[in-house]
Amino acid sequence: MSEIKYGLDGKVALITGGSRGIGLGVAQAMAAEGANVVICGRKQQTLDEAAQAIDGQPLALACHIAKEDQVEAMFAAVVEKFGRLDILVNNVGMNLMSPQLADLDYGLWSKIIQSNLDGAFLCSRKAAAIMRGQNSGKIVSISSVAGRIATPAMTVYGVAKAAVEMLTKVLAAELAPHNVQVNAVAPAMVKTGFSAPFWGNDELRCKIEATIPLGRIAEVEDIVHPVLFLASQGARFITGQTIVVDGGATITQPL
Ligand SMILES: NC(=O)c1ccc[n+]([C@@H]2O[C@H](COP(=O)([O-])OP(=O)(O)OC[C@H]3O[C@@H](n4cnc5c(N)ncnc54)[C@H](OP(=O)(O)O)[C@@H]3O)[C@@H](O)[C@H]2O)c1
């Protein structure tokens, strides 16, 4: 990470899905700033391994983000250890290639909606109650440009991410009187395991890069900076917004 500072020293930050990819990058950057970091994921062993790559002594809690009892237990553990929560990053998300809606199985719909939307709701609800009580806090959710542009095979994922952006606006309006800012970041493709089948294929990567004015696919660090900015006091008068981080991909269209 380059040496930009965001002033997160001493903040308590929960990053969902912090065991790899964008979530791990955000957790590492926040911990390097001196934040007390909490990460979650479904597998304790993976979390413990990730924790070794994060400064300080991050709390690594196994939690399936769409299971209400597990989310309740995770927030109880955070409050027990730190007594507060300053930052929530709703980072968990997944996509399974989906057929056209006319052919879509309801089970697949539910699975994608639950991981991307229900999880963000369950965590935001808990964070909102804590932050309202302390009269401060920041919530940052990771959306996707697929939530803004209908993308083949990412239809349900796109519906869920569009809803995450509306969740962001609703929460921002509700929590504004309590000095809590709620925003989102919408990346296009980022080089993580999630999207490796695309950028890992040379031919596909070239095709994708040709659609991006800045000429390359995002690295995790490209997403980490906007997330840290939105979680910082520098963003204190920004709320209900989604920053699109796509190298310009969605400002152009082919002739
Ligand atoms: N990579 C991209 O191209 C891209 C583009 C746009 C938006 N995004 C969004 O960015 C976010 C992060 O993506 P990424 O690429 O970093 O993903 P990733 O590399 O697949 O990492 C996902 C993280 O979430 C955890 N996770 C997954 N399902 C979970 C669940 N149900 N409960 C708890 N933890 C869960 C994973 O750990 P376990 O598997 O061990 O649970 C892992 O830590 C997602 O919201 C994604 O939609 C990604």
The ligand as a MOL file (V3000), in Angstrom:
LIG
                    3D

  0  0  0     0  0            999 V3000
M  V30 BEGIN CTAB
M  V30 COUNTS 48 52 0 0 0
M  V30 BEGIN ATOM
M  V30 1 N -13.3160 -9.4090 -7.5330 0
M  V30 2 C -14.0870 -8.7320 -8.3500 0
M  V30 3 O -13.8970 -8.7430 -9.5780 0
M  V30 4 C -15.2190 -7.9140 -7.7980 0
M  V30 5 C -15.8050 -6.9430 -8.6430 0
M  V30 6 C -16.8410 -6.1700 -8.1590 0
M  V30 7 C -17.2890 -6.3470 -6.8750 0
M  V30 8 N -16.7250 -7.2970 -6.0830 0 CHG=1
M  V30 9 C -17.2540 -7.4490 -4.7160 0
M  V30 10 O -16.1900 -7.2680 -3.8080 0
M  V30 11 C -16.4360 -8.0400 -2.6280 0
M  V30 12 C -15.2160 -8.8940 -2.3170 0
M  V30 13 O -14.9260 -9.6860 -3.4440 0
M  V30 14 P -13.5710 -10.5110 -3.5680 0
M  V30 15 O -13.2720 -10.5700 -4.9940 0
M  V30 16 O -12.5520 -10.0000 -2.6250 0 CHG=-1
M  V30 17 O -14.0850 -11.9530 -3.0780 0
M  V30 18 P -13.2780 -13.2530 -2.5970 0
M  V30 19 O -11.8450 -13.1500 -2.9470 0
M  V30 20 O -14.0720 -14.4050 -3.0830 0
M  V30 21 O -13.3980 -13.1850 -1.0000 0
M  V30 22 C -14.6660 -13.2930 -0.4050 0
M  V30 23 C -14.5320 -13.2410 1.1010 0
M  V30 24 O -15.8380 -13.3690 1.6790 0
M  V30 25 C -15.8890 -14.5330 2.5290 0
M  V30 26 N -17.2390 -15.0830 2.4020 0
M  V30 27 C -17.8510 -15.5370 1.2790 0
M  V30 28 N -19.1040 -15.9270 1.5630 0
M  V30 29 C -19.2890 -15.7090 2.8890 0
M  V30 30 C -20.3720 -15.8940 3.7860 0
M  V30 31 N -21.5480 -16.3810 3.3540 0
M  V30 32 N -20.2070 -15.5640 5.0780 0
M  V30 33 C -19.0330 -15.0540 5.5170 0
M  V30 34 N -17.9600 -14.8590 4.7280 0
M  V30 35 C -18.1020 -15.1770 3.4180 0
M  V30 36 C -14.7730 -15.4230 2.0150 0
M  V30 37 O -14.3210 -16.3260 3.0160 0
M  V30 38 P -14.9120 -17.8580 3.1120 0
M  V30 39 O -15.1050 -18.3470 1.7110 0
M  V30 40 O -13.8600 -18.6030 3.8810 0
M  V30 41 O -16.2010 -17.7250 3.8650 0
M  V30 42 C -13.7030 -14.3930 1.6900 0
M  V30 43 O -13.0710 -13.9240 2.8550 0
M  V30 44 C -17.7060 -8.8440 -2.9210 0
M  V30 45 O -18.8150 -8.1730 -2.3600 0
M  V30 46 C -17.8000 -8.8280 -4.4300 0
M  V30 47 O -19.1310 -8.9620 -4.8690 0
M  V30 48 C -15.6890 -8.0830 -6.5180 0
M  V30 END ATOM
M  V30 BEGIN BOND
M  V30 1 1 1 2
M  V30 2 2 2 3
M  V30 3 1 2 4
M  V30 4 1 4 5
M  V30 5 2 4 48
M  V30 6 2 5 6
M  V30 7 1 6 7
M  V30 8 2 7 8
M  V30 9 1 8 9
M  V30 10 1 8 48
M  V30 11 1 9 10
M  V30 12 1 9 46
M  V30 13 1 10 11
M  V30 14 1 11 12
M  V30 15 1 11 44
M  V30 16 1 12 13
M  V30 17 1 13 14
M  V30 18 2 14 15
M  V30 19 1 14 16
M  V30 20 1 14 17
M  V30 21 1 17 18
M  V30 22 2 18 19
M  V30 23 1 18 20
M  V30 24 1 18 21
M  V30 25 1 21 22
M  V30 26 1 22 23
M  V30 27 1 23 24
M  V30 28 1 23 42
M  V30 29 1 24 25
M  V30 30 1 25 26
M  V30 31 1 25 36
M  V30 32 1 26 27
M  V30 33 1 26 35
M  V30 34 2 27 28
M  V30 35 1 28 29
M  V30 36 1 29 30
M  V30 37 2 29 35
M  V30 38 1 30 31
M  V30 39 2 30 32
M  V30 40 1 32 33
M  V30 41 2 33 34
M  V30 42 1 34 35
M  V30 43 1 36 37
M  V30 44 1 36 42
M  V30 45 1 37 38
M  V30 46 2 38 39
M  V30 47 1 38 40
M  V30 48 1 38 41
M  V30 49 1 42 43
M  V30 50 1 44 45
M  V30 51 1 44 46
M  V30 52 1 46 47
M  V30 END BOND
M  V30 END CTAB
M  END
